[in-house]
Amino acid sequence: MSVYAVKTTASQERTVADMIMNREAEDIHAALAPDSSSIAEVEHFLSPKPDVEGIAESDIVELIAGPFKGEKAQVQRIDEGKDQVTVELYEATVPIPVTVRGDQIRVLDSEER
């Protein structure tokens, strides 16, 4: 038996649940329409996950935005408070530290893997 989540327009949950139950498919056993939820149930959806989570120093990353887009770099320092990462570009002749936001990089190779 499978469980499916269906995304609906705001305030149309019950209408969509009724439409699904009115189908003549024999494999639909139940449909639930949400009621009120407590804050504790949805709190983990409301707190943002930092972009630098899962990144460690000396990881190999690719810059996916900004002026150095497409360049590979090595992580030198992580500032979790500001959600920024300082990287050193691989193919630069002079090693210059570049600070970028955590959402502008993608981890290619990690020592933890």
C-alpha distances in whole Angstrom, upper triangle without the diagonal:
4,7,10,14,16,20,22,26,28,27,25,22,22,23,20,18,20,20,16,16,19,17,17,14,12,8,9,9,11,13,15,19,21,24,26,26,28,30,28,25,26,29,27,27,30,32,33,32,36,36,38,35,34,38,41,44,45,42,42,41,41,43,41,43,46,50,48,45,44,46,45,46,46,45,48,48,45,45,42,44,45,42,44,45,48,48,51,50,51,53,55,59,59,57,56,53,51,49,46,43,40,38,40,40,37,37,38,38,38,40,37,35
4,7,10,13,16,19,23,24,25,23,19,20,21,18,16,19,18,15,15,18,17,17,14,13,9,9,10,11,12,14,17,19,22,24,23,26,27,26,23,23,26,25,24,27,29,30,29,32,32,35,32,32,35,38,41,42,39,39,38,38,39,37,39,43,46,45,42,41,43,42,43,43,42,46,45,42,42,39,41,42,39,41,41,45,45,47,47,48,50,52,56,56,53,53,50,48,46,43,40,36,34,37,36,34,34,35,36,36,38,35,33
4,7,10,13,16,20,21,21,20,16,17,19,16,14,17,17,13,14,18,17,18,15,15,11,10,10,10,10,11,14,15,18,21,20,22,24,23,19,20,23,21,20,24,26,27,27,30,30,33,30,30,33,36,40,41,38,39,37,37,38,36,38,41,44,44,40,40,42,41,42,42,41,44,43,40,40,37,39,39,36,39,40,43,43,46,46,47,49,51,55,55,52,51,48,46,44,41,37,34,32,35,35,32,33,34,35,35,37,34,32
4,6,10,13,16,18,19,17,14,15,16,13,12,15,15,11,13,16,15,17,15,15,12,10,12,11,10,11,12,14,17,20,19,22,23,23,19,19,22,21,19,22,25,25,25,29,29,31,29,29,33,36,39,41,37,38,36,35,36,33,35,39,42,41,38,38,40,40,41,41,40,43,42,39,39,36,37,38,35,37,38,42,42,45,45,45,47,49,53,53,51,50,47,44,42,39,35,33,30,33,33,31,32,33,35,34,37,34,32
4,7,10,13,15,16,14,11,13,15,12,11,14,14,12,14,17,17,19,17,18,15,13,14,12,10,10,11,11,15,17,16,19,20,20,16,16,19,18,16,19,22,22,23,26,26,29,28,28,31,35,38,40,36,37,34,34,34,32,33,36,40,40,36,36,39,38,39,40,38,41,40,37,37,33,35,35,32,35,36,40,40,43,43,44,46,48,52,52,49,48,45,42,40,36,33,30,28,31,31,29,30,32,34,34,36,34,32
4,6,10,12,13,11,9,11,12,9,9,13,12,10,13,16,15,18,17,19,16,14,15,13,10,10,10,11,15,17,17,20,21,22,18,17,21,20,17,20,23,23,24,27,28,31,29,30,33,36,40,41,38,38,35,35,35,32,33,36,40,40,36,37,39,39,40,41,40,43,41,38,38,35,36,36,33,36,37,41,41,44,44,45,47,48,52,52,50,48,46,43,40,37,33,31,28,31,32,30,32,33,36,36,39,36,35
4,7,9,11,10,8,12,12,9,11,14,14,13,16,18,18,21,20,22,20,17,19,17,13,13,11,12,15,17,17,20,20,21,18,16,19,19,16,18,21,21,22,26,26,29,28,29,32,35,39,40,37,37,34,33,33,30,31,34,37,37,34,35,38,38,39,40,38,41,40,36,36,33,34,33,31,33,35,39,39,42,42,44,45,47,50,51,48,46,44,41,38,34,31,29,26,29,30,29,31,33,35,35,38,36,35
4,6,8,6,6,10,9,7,10,13,12,12,15,17,17,21,20,23,21,18,20,17,14,13,11,11,14,16,17,20,21,23,20,18,21,21,18,19,23,23,25,28,28,32,31,32,35,38,42,43,40,40,37,36,35,32,33,35,39,39,36,37,40,41,42,43,41,44,42,39,38,35,36,35,33,35,37,41,42,45,45,46,48,49,53,53,51,49,46,43,40,37,33,32,29,31,33,32,34,36,38,39,42,39,38
4,6,6,7,11,10,9,12,14,14,15,18,19,20,23,23,26,25,22,23,20,17,16,13,13,15,17,18,21,21,24,21,19,22,22,19,20,23,23,26,29,29,33,32,34,36,40,43,44,41,41,38,37,36,33,33,35,39,39,37,38,41,41,42,43,42,45,43,40,38,36,36,35,33,36,38,41,42,45,45,47,48,50,53,53,51,49,46,43,40,36,33,32,29,31,33,33,35,37,40,40,43,41,40
4,6,7,10,11,11,13,15,16,17,19,21,22,26,26,28,27,23,24,21,17,15,12,12,13,14,15,18,19,21,19,17,20,21,17,18,21,22,25,28,29,32,32,34,36,40,43,45,42,42,39,38,37,34,33,36,39,40,38,39,42,42,43,44,42,45,43,39,38,35,34,34,32,35,38,41,42,46,46,48,49,50,54,54,51,49,46,43,40,36,33,32,29,32,34,34,36,38,41,41,44,42,41
4,6,8,9,10,12,13,14,16,18,19,21,25,25,27,26,22,23,20,16,14,10,10,11,12,14,18,19,21,19,18,21,22,19,20,24,25,28,31,32,35,34,36,39,43,46,48,45,45,42,42,40,37,37,39,43,44,41,43,45,46,47,47,45,48,46,42,41,38,37,37,35,38,41,44,46,49,49,51,53,54,58,57,55,53,50,46,43,40,36,35,33,35,37,37,39,42,44,44,47,44,44
4,6,5,6,9,10,11,12,14,16,17,21,21,24,23,19,20,17,14,13,9,10,12,14,16,20,21,24,21,20,23,24,21,22,26,27,29,32,33,37,36,37,40,44,47,49,46,46,43,42,41,38,38,40,44,45,42,43,46,46,47,48,46,49,47,44,42,39,39,39,37,40,42,46,47,50,50,52,53,55,58,58,56,54,51,48,45,41,38,36,34,36,38,37,40,42,44,44,47,45,44
4,6,5,6,9,10,11,12,14,16,20,20,21,20,17,17,14,10,9,6,7,10,12,14,18,20,21,18,17,21,22,19,21,24,26,28,31,32,35,34,36,38,42,45,47,44,44,42,41,40,38,38,41,44,45,42,43,45,46,46,47,45,48,46,42,41,38,38,38,36,39,41,45,46,49,49,51,53,54,58,58,55,53,50,47,44,41,37,36,33,36,37,36,38,40,43,42,45,43,42
4,5,5,6,9,10,11,12,15,18,19,20,20,16,16,13,9,8,5,8,10,13,15,19,21,23,20,20,23,25,22,24,27,29,31,34,35,39,37,39,42,45,49,51,48,48,45,45,44,41,42,44,48,49,46,46,49,49,50,51,49,51,49,46,45,42,42,42,40,43,45,49,50,53,53,55,57,58,62,62,59,57,54,51,48,45,41,39,37,40,41,40,42,44,46,46,48,46,45
4,5,5,6,9,10,11,13,17,18,20,20,16,17,14,11,11,9,11,13,16,19,23,25,26,23,23,26,27,25,26,30,31,33,36,37,40,39,41,43,47,50,52,49,49,46,45,45,42,42,45,48,49,46,47,49,50,51,52,50,53,51,48,47,44,44,44,41,44,46,50,51,54,54,56,57,59,62,62,60,58,55,52,49,46,42,41,38,41,42,41,43,45,47,47,50,48,46
4,5,5,6,9,10,11,15,15,18,17,14,15,13,9,10,8,11,14,17,19,23,25,26,23,22,26,26,23,25,29,29,31,34,35,38,37,38,41,45,48,49,46,46,43,43,42,39,40,42,46,46,43,44,47,47,48,49,48,51,49,46,45,42,42,42,40,42,44,48,49,52,51,53,54,56,60,60,57,56,53,50,47,44,40,38,36,38,39,38,40,42,44,44,47,45,43
4,5,5,6,9,10,14,14,15,15,11,12,9,6,7,6,10,13,16,18,21,24,25,21,21,25,25,23,25,29,30,31,35,36,39,37,38,41,45,48,50,47,47,44,44,44,41,41,44,48,48,45,45,48,48,49,50,48,51,50,46,46,42,43,43,41,43,45,49,50,53,53,54,56,57,61,61,59,57,54,51,48,45,42,39,37,40,40,39,41,42,44,44,47,44,43
4,5,5,6,9,12,13,15,15,12,13,10,8,9,9,12,15,18,20,24,27,28,25,25,28,29,27,29,32,34,35,39,39,43,41,42,45,48,52,54,50,50,48,47,47,44,45,48,51,52,48,49,52,52,53,54,52,55,53,50,49,46,46,46,44,47,49,52,53,56,56,57,59,61,65,65,62,61,58,55,52,49,45,43,40,43,44,43,44,46,48,48,51,48,47
4,6,5,7,10,12,14,15,12,13,12,10,12,12,15,18,21,23,27,29,30,27,26,30,30,28,30,33,34,36,39,39,43,41,42,45,48,52,53,50,50,47,46,46,43,43,47,50,50,47,47,50,51,52,53,52,55,53,50,49,46,47,47,44,47,49,52,53,56,55,56,58,60,63,64,61,60,57,54,52,48,45,43,40,42,43,42,44,45,47,48,50,48,46
4,5,6,9,9,11,11,8,10,9,7,10,11,15,18,21,23,26,28,29,25,25,29,29,27,29,32,33,34,38,38,41,39,40,43,46,50,51,48,48,45,44,44,41,42,46,49,49,46,46,49,49,50,51,50,53,52,48,48,45,46,46,43,46,47,51,51,54,54,55,56,58,62,62,60,58,56,53,50,47,44,41,39,41,42,40,42,43,45,45,48,45,44
4,5,8,9,10,10,7,8,7,7,10,11,15,18,21,23,27,29,30,26,26,30,30,28,31,34,35,36,40,40,43,42,42,45,49,52,54,50,50,48,48,48,45,46,49,52,52,49,49,52,52,53,54,52,55,54,51,50,47,48,48,46,48,50,53,54,57,57,58,59,61,65,65,63,61,59,56,53,50,46,44,42,44,45,43,44,46,48,48,50,47,46
4,6,9,11,12,10,11,11,10,13,14,18,20,24,26,30,32,33,30,30,33,34,32,34,37,38,39,43,43,46,45,45,48,52,55,57,53,53,51,50,50,47,48,51,54,54,51,51,54,54,56,56,55,58,57,54,53,50,51,51,48,51,53,56,57,59,59,60,62,64,67,68,65,64,61,58,56,52,49,47,44,47,47,45,47,48,50,51,53,51,49
4,6,9,10,8,11,12,12,15,16,20,23,26,28,31,34,34,31,31,34,34,32,35,38,38,39,43,43,46,44,44,47,51,54,55,52,51,49,48,49,45,47,50,53,53,50,49,52,53,54,55,54,57,56,53,53,50,51,51,48,51,52,55,55,58,58,58,60,62,66,66,64,63,60,57,55,51,48,46,43,45,46,44,46,47,49,49,52,49,47
4,6,9,9,11,13,14,17,19,23,26,29,31,34,37,37,33,33,37,37,35,38,41,41,42,45,45,48,46,47,50,53,56,57,54,53,51,51,51,48,49,53,56,56,52,52,55,55,56,57,56,60,59,56,56,53,54,54,51,53,54,58,58,61,60,60,62,64,68,69,66,65,63,60,58,54,51,49,46,48,48,46,48,48,50,51,53,51,49
4,6,6,9,11,13,16,19,22,25,29,30,33,35,35,32,32,36,35,33,36,39,39,40,43,43,46,44,44,47,50,54,54,51,51,49,48,49,46,47,51,54,53,50,49,52,52,54,54,54,57,56,53,53,50,52,52,49,51,52,55,55,58,57,58,59,62,65,66,64,63,60,58,56,52,49,47,44,46,46,44,45,45,47,48,50,48,45
4,6,8,11,13,17,20,23,26,29,30,33,36,35,32,32,36,35,34,37,40,40,41,44,44,47,45,44,47,51,54,55,52,51,50,49,50,47,49,53,56,55,52,51,54,53,55,55,55,58,57,54,54,51,53,53,50,52,53,57,57,59,59,59,61,63,67,68,65,64,62,59,57,54,51,48,45,48,47,45,46,46,48,48,50,48,45
4,6,9,12,15,18,21,24,28,28,31,33,33,29,30,33,32,31,34,37,37,37,41,41,43,41,41,44,47,51,51,48,48,46,46,47,44,46,50,53,52,49,48,51,50,52,52,51,54,54,51,51,48,49,50,47,49,50,53,53,56,55,56,58,60,64,64,62,61,58,56,54,50,47,45,42,45,44,42,42,43,44,45,47,44,42
4,6,8,11,14,18,21,24,25,28,30,30,26,27,30,30,28,32,34,35,35,39,39,42,40,40,43,46,50,51,47,48,46,45,46,43,45,48,52,51,48,47,50,50,51,51,50,53,52,49,49,46,47,48,45,48,49,52,52,55,55,55,57,59,63,64,61,60,57,55,52,49,46,43,41,43,43,41,42,43,44,44,47,44,42
4,7,10,14,17,20,23,23,27,29,29,25,26,30,29,28,32,34,35,36,39,40,43,40,40,44,47,50,52,48,49,47,47,48,45,47,50,54,53,50,49,52,51,52,52,51,54,53,50,50,46,48,48,46,48,49,53,53,56,56,57,59,61,65,65,62,61,58,56,54,50,47,44,42,45,45,42,43,44,45,45,47,44,42
4,7,10,13,16,19,20,23,26,26,22,23,27,27,26,29,31,33,34,37,38,41,38,39,42,45,49,51,47,48,46,46,47,44,45,49,52,52,49,48,51,50,51,51,50,53,51,48,48,44,45,46,43,46,48,51,52,55,55,56,58,60,64,64,61,60,57,54,52,48,45,42,40,43,43,41,42,43,45,44,46,43,42
4,7,10,13,16,17,21,23,23,20,21,24,25,23,26,29,30,31,35,36,39,37,37,40,44,47,49,46,46,44,44,44,42,43,46,50,49,46,46,49,49,49,50,48,51,49,46,46,42,43,43,41,44,45,49,50,53,53,54,56,58,62,62,59,58,55,52,49,46,42,40,38,41,41,39,40,42,44,43,45,43,41
4,6,9,13,14,17,20,20,17,17,21,22,20,23,26,28,29,33,34,37,35,36,39,42,46,48,45,45,43,43,43,41,42,45,48,48,45,46,48,48,48,48,47,49,47,44,43,40,40,41,39,42,44,47,48,52,52,53,55,57,61,61,58,56,53,50,47,44,41,38,36,39,40,38,39,41,43,42,44,41,40
4,7,10,12,16,18,19,16,16,20,21,19,21,25,26,28,32,33,36,34,36,39,42,46,48,45,45,43,43,43,40,41,43,47,47,45,45,48,47,48,48,46,49,47,43,42,39,39,40,38,41,43,47,48,51,51,53,55,56,60,60,57,55,52,49,46,43,39,37,35,38,39,38,39,41,43,43,45,42,41
4,7,8,12,14,16,12,13,16,18,16,18,21,23,25,29,31,34,32,33,37,40,43,46,43,44,41,41,41,39,39,42,46,46,43,44,46,46,46,46,44,46,44,41,40,36,36,37,35,38,40,44,45,49,49,51,53,55,58,58,55,53,50,47,44,41,37,35,33,36,37,36,38,40,42,41,43,40,40
4,6,10,13,15,12,13,16,18,17,18,22,24,26,30,32,35,33,35,38,41,45,47,45,46,43,44,43,41,41,43,47,48,45,46,48,48,48,48,46,48,45,42,40,37,36,37,36,39,42,45,47,50,51,53,55,56,60,59,56,54,51,48,45,42,38,36,35,38,39,38,40,42,44,43,45,42,42
4,7,10,12,10,11,14,16,16,16,19,22,25,28,30,33,32,34,37,40,43,46,43,45,42,43,42,40,40,42,46,47,44,46,47,47,47,47,44,46,43,40,38,34,34,35,34,37,40,44,45,49,50,52,54,55,59,58,55,53,49,47,43,40,37,35,33,37,38,38,39,42,43,42,44,41,41
4,7,8,7,7,10,13,13,13,16,19,22,25,28,30,28,30,34,36,40,43,40,42,40,40,40,38,38,40,44,44,42,43,45,44,44,44,41,43,40,36,35,31,31,32,31,34,37,41,42,46,47,49,52,53,56,55,52,50,47,44,41,38,34,32,31,34,35,35,36,39,40,39,41,38,38
4,5,5,7,9,12,12,12,15,18,21,24,27,29,27,30,33,35,39,42,39,41,39,40,40,38,38,40,44,44,42,44,45,44,44,43,40,42,39,35,33,30,29,31,30,33,36,40,42,45,47,49,52,52,56,54,51,49,46,43,40,37,33,31,31,34,35,35,36,39,40,38,40,37,38
4,5,5,6,9,10,9,12,15,18,21,24,26,24,27,30,32,35,39,37,38,37,37,37,35,35,37,41,41,40,41,42,42,41,40,37,38,35,32,30,26,25,27,26,30,32,36,38,42,44,46,49,49,52,51,48,46,42,40,36,34,30,28,28,31,32,32,33,37,38,36,38,35,36
4,6,5,8,10,10,12,15,17,20,23,25,23,25,28,31,34,37,35,37,36,37,36,35,36,38,42,41,40,41,42,41,40,39,36,37,34,31,29,25,25,27,26,30,32,36,38,41,43,45,48,49,52,51,47,45,42,40,36,34,30,28,28,31,32,32,32,35,36,34,36,32,33
4,6,8,9,10,12,15,17,20,23,25,23,25,28,31,34,37,35,37,35,36,36,34,35,37,41,41,39,40,41,40,39,39,36,38,35,31,30,26,26,28,26,30,32,36,38,41,43,45,47,48,52,51,47,46,42,40,36,34,30,28,27,31,31,31,31,34,35,33,35,32,32
4,6,5,7,9,12,14,18,20,23,21,23,26,29,32,35,33,34,32,33,33,31,31,34,38,38,36,37,38,37,37,36,34,35,33,29,28,24,24,25,24,27,30,33,35,39,40,42,45,45,49,48,45,43,39,37,34,31,27,25,24,28,28,28,29,32,33,32,34,31,31
4,5,5,7,10,12,15,18,21,19,21,24,27,30,33,31,33,31,32,31,30,30,33,36,36,35,36,37,36,35,34,31,33,30,26,25,21,21,22,21,25,27,31,33,37,38,40,43,44,47,46,43,41,37,35,31,29,25,23,23,26,27,27,28,31,32,30,32,29,30
4,5,6,8,9,13,16,18,15,18,21,24,27,30,28,29,28,29,29,27,28,30,34,34,32,33,34,33,32,31,28,30,28,24,23,19,19,21,19,23,25,28,30,34,35,37,40,41,44,43,40,38,34,32,29,26,23,20,20,24,24,24,24,27,28,27,28,26,26
4,6,7,9,13,15,18,16,18,21,24,28,30,28,29,27,28,27,26,26,29,32,32,30,31,33,32,32,31,29,31,28,24,23,20,20,21,19,22,24,28,30,34,35,37,39,40,44,43,40,38,34,32,28,26,22,20,19,22,23,23,24,27,28,27,29,27,27
4,6,9,12,15,18,17,20,22,25,28,31,29,30,28,28,27,26,26,28,32,32,30,32,33,33,32,32,29,30,28,24,22,19,18,19,18,21,24,28,30,33,35,37,40,40,43,42,39,37,33,31,27,25,21,19,18,22,23,24,25,28,30,29,31,28,29
4,7,9,12,15,14,17,19,22,25,28,26,28,26,27,26,25,25,27,30,30,29,30,31,30,29,29,26,27,24,20,19,15,15,16,15,18,21,25,27,31,32,35,37,38,41,40,36,34,31,28,25,22,19,17,17,20,21,22,23,26,28,26,28,26,27
4,6,9,12,11,14,16,19,22,25,23,24,22,23,22,21,21,23,26,26,25,27,27,27,26,25,23,24,21,18,16,13,13,13,12,15,18,21,23,27,29,31,34,34,37,36,33,31,27,25,21,19,15,13,13,17,18,18,20,23,25,23,26,24,25
4,6,9,7,11,13,16,19,22,20,21,19,20,20,19,20,22,25,25,23,25,25,24,23,22,20,21,19,15,14,11,12,13,10,14,15,19,21,25,26,28,31,32,35,34,31,29,25,23,20,17,14,11,11,15,15,16,16,20,21,20,22,20,21
4,5,6,9,10,13,16,19,17,19,17,18,17,17,18,19,23,22,21,22,23,22,20,19,16,18,15,12,11,7,9,9,7,10,12,15,17,21,23,25,28,28,32,30,27,25,22,19,16,14,11,8,9,13,13,14,15,18,19,18,20,19,20
4,6,8,9,12,14,17,15,16,13,14,14,13,14,16,19,19,17,19,19,18,17,17,14,16,14,11,11,9,11,10,6,8,10,13,15,19,20,22,25,25,29,28,25,23,19,17,14,11,8,5,6,9,9,10,11,15,17,16,18,17,18
4,6,6,8,11,13,12,13,12,14,13,14,15,17,20,18,18,19,18,17,15,14,11,13,11,7,8,7,10,10,6,7,7,11,12,16,18,20,23,24,27,26,22,21,17,15,13,11,8,5,8,10,9,10,10,14,15,13,15,15,16
4,6,8,12,14,12,15,14,16,16,17,18,20,23,22,21,21,21,19,17,16,13,15,13,10,11,8,11,12,9,11,11,14,15,19,21,22,26,26,30,29,25,24,20,19,16,14,12,9,10,13,12,12,11,15,15,13,15,13,15
4,7,10,12,10,12,12,15,16,17,19,21,24,22,21,20,20,18,16,14,12,14,13,11,13,11,15,15,12,13,12,15,15,18,20,21,24,26,29,28,24,24,20,19,17,16,14,11,12,14,12,11,9,12,12,9,11,10,11
4,7,9,7,9,9,12,13,15,17,19,21,19,18,18,17,15,13,11,8,11,10,8,11,10,14,14,11,11,9,11,12,15,16,18,21,22,25,24,21,20,17,16,14,13,12,9,11,12,10,9,7,10,10,8,10,10,11
4,6,6,9,10,14,15,18,20,21,23,20,20,20,18,15,13,10,7,9,8,8,11,11,15,15,13,12,10,11,11,14,16,17,21,21,24,23,19,19,16,16,15,15,14,12,15,15,12,12,9,12,10,7,8,8,11
4,6,9,10,14,15,18,20,21,22,19,20,20,17,14,11,8,5,6,6,7,11,12,16,16,14,12,9,9,9,11,14,15,18,19,21,20,16,16,13,14,13,14,15,13,16,16,13,14,11,13,11,9,9,11,13
4,6,9,13,15,18,20,21,22,18,19,18,16,12,9,6,5,6,8,10,14,16,19,19,17,15,11,11,9,10,12,12,16,17,19,18,14,15,13,14,14,15,17,15,18,17,14,13,11,11,9,8,8,10,13
4,6,10,12,15,18,19,20,17,17,16,14,10,8,6,5,8,10,11,15,15,19,19,16,14,11,11,9,11,12,12,16,17,20,20,16,17,14,15,15,15,15,13,15,15,11,10,7,8,6,5,6,9,10
4,7,10,13,16,17,18,15,14,13,11,7,6,5,7,10,12,13,17,18,21,20,18,15,12,12,9,10,10,9,13,15,18,18,15,16,14,14,15,14,15,14,15,14,10,9,6,6,5,6,9,11,12
4,7,9,12,14,15,12,11,10,9,6,5,6,7,11,13,13,16,17,20,19,15,13,10,11,8,10,9,10,13,15,18,18,16,16,14,13,13,12,13,11,12,10,6,5,4,5,7,9,12,14,14
4,6,9,11,12,9,8,6,6,4,6,9,10,14,15,15,18,19,22,20,17,14,12,13,10,11,9,10,12,14,18,18,16,16,14,13,13,11,12,11,11,9,6,5,6,7,10,12,15,17,17
4,6,8,9,6,5,5,6,6,8,10,11,14,15,15,17,18,20,18,15,13,11,11,9,11,9,11,13,14,18,18,16,15,13,11,11,9,10,10,9,6,5,7,9,10,13,15,18,20,20
4,7,9,8,5,6,8,9,11,14,14,17,18,17,19,19,21,19,16,14,13,14,13,15,13,15,16,17,21,21,19,18,17,14,13,10,11,10,8,5,5,7,10,11,15,17,21,22,21
4,7,7,5,8,10,12,13,16,16,18,19,18,19,19,21,18,15,14,13,14,14,15,14,16,17,17,21,21,20,18,16,13,12,9,9,11,9,5,7,10,13,15,18,20,23,25,24
4,6,5,9,10,13,14,16,16,18,19,18,19,20,21,18,16,14,14,14,13,15,13,16,16,16,20,19,18,16,15,11,11,8,10,12,11,7,10,13,16,18,21,22,25,27,27
4,6,9,9,13,13,17,17,19,20,20,21,22,24,20,19,16,15,15,14,14,12,15,14,14,17,17,16,14,14,11,12,10,13,15,14,11,12,15,18,19,22,24,27,28,29
4,6,6,9,10,13,14,16,18,18,20,22,23,20,18,15,14,13,11,11,9,11,11,11,14,15,14,12,12,9,11,10,13,14,14,10,10,13,15,16,18,20,23,25,25
4,6,9,11,14,15,18,19,19,21,22,24,21,19,16,15,15,13,14,11,13,13,14,17,18,17,16,15,12,13,11,13,14,12,9,9,11,14,14,17,20,23,25,24
4,7,10,13,15,18,20,20,22,23,26,23,20,18,16,16,14,14,11,11,11,13,17,18,17,17,16,14,15,13,15,15,14,11,10,10,12,12,15,18,21,23,22
4,7,10,13,15,17,18,21,22,25,22,20,17,15,14,11,10,7,8,8,10,13,15,13,13,13,12,14,13,15,15,15,11,10,11,12,11,14,17,19,22,21
4,7,10,13,15,17,19,21,24,22,19,17,14,13,9,9,6,6,8,10,14,15,13,13,13,12,14,13,15,15,15,12,9,10,10,9,11,13,16,18,18
4,7,9,12,14,17,19,21,20,17,14,11,10,6,5,4,5,8,9,13,13,10,11,10,9,11,11,14,13,15,12,9,10,10,10,11,12,14,17,17
4,6,9,11,15,17,20,19,17,14,10,9,5,5,7,7,11,12,14,14,11,11,10,10,12,12,14,13,16,14,11,11,10,10,10,10,12,14,16
4,6,8,11,13,16,15,13,11,7,6,4,7,9,11,14,14,17,16,12,12,9,10,10,10,12,11,14,13,10,11,10,11,11,10,11,14,15
4,7,10,13,16,15,14,11,8,6,5,7,10,12,15,15,17,15,11,11,8,9,10,12,14,13,16,15,13,15,13,15,14,13,14,16,18
4,7,10,12,12,11,9,6,5,7,10,13,15,19,18,20,18,14,13,9,10,9,11,12,12,15,15,13,15,14,17,16,14,15,16,19
4,6,9,9,8,6,5,6,9,12,15,18,21,20,23,21,17,16,12,12,9,10,10,9,13,13,12,14,13,16,16,14,15,16,19
4,6,6,6,5,6,8,11,15,18,21,24,23,25,23,20,17,14,13,10,10,10,9,13,14,14,16,16,19,20,18,19,19,22
4,6,5,7,8,11,14,18,20,23,26,26,29,26,23,21,17,16,13,12,10,9,12,14,14,16,16,20,20,18,19,19,21
4,6,8,11,13,17,20,23,26,29,28,31,28,25,22,19,17,14,13,11,11,14,16,17,19,19,23,24,22,23,22,25
4,5,9,11,15,18,21,24,26,26,28,26,23,20,17,15,11,10,8,9,12,14,15,18,19,22,23,22,24,23,26
4,7,10,13,17,19,22,25,24,27,26,22,20,16,14,10,9,6,6,8,11,12,14,15,19,20,19,21,20,22
4,7,10,13,16,19,21,21,24,22,19,16,12,10,7,6,4,5,9,9,10,13,14,17,19,18,20,20,22
4,6,10,12,15,18,18,21,19,16,13,10,8,6,6,6,6,10,9,9,11,12,15,16,15,17,18,20
4,7,10,13,16,15,17,15,12,10,6,5,4,6,9,9,13,11,11,13,13,16,16,16,17,19,21
4,6,9,12,12,15,13,10,8,6,5,6,8,10,11,13,11,10,12,12,13,14,14,16,18,19
4,6,9,8,11,10,6,6,5,6,9,11,14,14,17,14,12,14,14,14,15,15,17,19,21
4,6,6,9,9,7,7,7,8,11,12,15,16,17,14,12,14,14,14,15,16,18,21,21
4,6,8,10,8,10,11,11,14,15,18,18,20,17,14,15,14,13,14,15,17,20,21
4,6,9,9,11,13,13,16,17,20,21,22,18,16,17,17,16,17,19,20,24,24
4,5,6,8,10,11,15,16,20,21,22,19,17,19,19,18,19,21,22,26,26
4,6,9,12,14,18,19,23,24,26,22,21,23,22,22,22,24,25,28,29
4,6,10,12,16,18,22,23,25,22,21,23,23,22,23,24,25,28,29
4,7,9,13,15,19,20,22,20,18,20,20,20,20,21,21,25,26
4,6,10,13,16,18,20,18,17,19,20,20,21,21,22,25,27
4,7,10,13,15,17,15,14,17,17,19,19,19,20,23,25
4,6,10,12,14,12,12,15,16,18,19,19,21,23,25
4,7,9,12,10,11,14,15,18,19,19,21,23,24
4,6,8,7,8,12,13,16,18,18,21,22,23
4,6,6,8,11,13,16,18,18,21,22,23
4,5,6,9,10,14,16,15,18,18,19
4,6,8,11,14,17,17,20,20,20
4,7,10,13,16,17,20,21,21
4,7,9,12,13,16,17,17
4,6,9,11,14,15,15
4,6,7,11,11,11
4,7,10,12,10
4,7,9,8
4,5,6
4,5
4
